[in-house]
């Protein structure tokens, strides 16, 4: 299955539940949620001031904005033209559109490359393209990924987003990472300040993968 870039349109972000496309409604800047999450990721990864970070699948750039408010040199990329066109005005210059013609729109090296709830949206070709294109841009990656078994997410609500197409367990993801020279330095199922609402009832529903280059 392939999810085209134009799937992530206004309906996806602003009217996702009613349209049946996603779990989003009126996707917007909510600082009381996003700034603490950025703080806990900085703490989890021991990011130093001015660390250069790439948020892959940045949507409208709210996480980029939160990281920059906390003194991280953050950038974002996304395949959604709607999201990038409607990026937060304060960080528009730091968020760029990915396309087939320009798969690496920010020509920098990064201390960390981050994804949160992103890799499950990519078809297999796009997953491999991502690792081919970005594995030489950093020596560290951090991925937050919904986990599943036999075609079913461990958290059933994740099936409400029609663009969630990669449903795999820890071993499948590890094989993919290893193929591109990444090893799992740490795998957690719960991290303070990030998706904690799911962990009580679904203790292994999300994987928090910290990767390092071999």
Rosetta blueprint (number, residue, H / E / L):
1 X L
2 X L
3 X L
4 X L
5 X H
6 X H
7 X H
8 X L
9 X L
10 X H
11 X H
12 X H
13 X H
14 X H
15 X E
16 X H
17 X H
18 X H
19 X H
20 X L
21 X L
22 X L
23 X L
24 X L
25 X E
26 X L
27 X L
28 X L
29 X L
30 X L
31 X H
32 X H
33 X H
34 X H
35 X H
36 X H
37 X H
38 X H
39 X H
40 X H
41 X H
42 X H
43 X H
44 X H
45 X H
46 X L
47 X L
48 X L
49 X L
50 X L
51 X L
52 X E
53 X E
54 X E
55 X E
56 X E
57 X L
58 X L
59 X L
60 X L
61 X L
62 X H
63 X H
64 X H
65 X H
66 X H
67 X H
68 X H
69 X H
70 X L
71 X L
72 X L
73 X E
74 X E
75 X E
76 X E
77 X E
78 X E
79 X L
80 X L
81 X H
82 X H
83 X H
84 X H
85 X H
86 X L
87 X L
88 X L
89 X L
90 X L
91 X L
92 X H
93 X H
94 X H
95 X E
96 X E
97 X E
98 X L
99 X L
100 X L
101 X L
102 X L
103 X L
104 X L
105 X L
106 X L
107 X L
108 X L
109 X L
110 X L
111 X L
112 X E
113 X E
114 X E
115 X E
116 X E
117 X L
118 X L
119 X H
120 X H
121 X H
122 X L
123 X L
124 X H
125 X H
126 X H
127 X H
128 X H
129 X H
130 X H
131 X H
132 X H
133 X H
134 X H
135 X L
136 X L
137 X L
138 X L
139 X L
140 X E
141 X E
142 X E
143 X E
144 X E
145 X E
146 X E
147 X L
148 X E
149 X E
150 X L
151 X L
152 X E
153 X E
154 X L
155 X L
156 X H
157 X H
158 X H
159 X H
160 X H
161 X L
162 X L
163 X L
164 X L
165 X L
166 X L
167 X L
168 X L
169 X L
170 X H
171 X H
172 X H
173 X H
174 X H
175 X H
176 X H
177 X H
178 X H
179 X H
180 X L
181 X L
182 X E
183 X E
184 X E
185 X E
186 X E
187 X E
188 X E
189 X L
190 X L
191 X E
192 X L
193 X L
194 X E
195 X L
196 X H
197 X H
198 X H
199 X H
200 X L
201 X L
202 X L
203 X L
204 X L
205 X L
206 X E
207 X E
208 X E
209 X E
210 X E
211 X E
212 X E
213 X E
214 X L
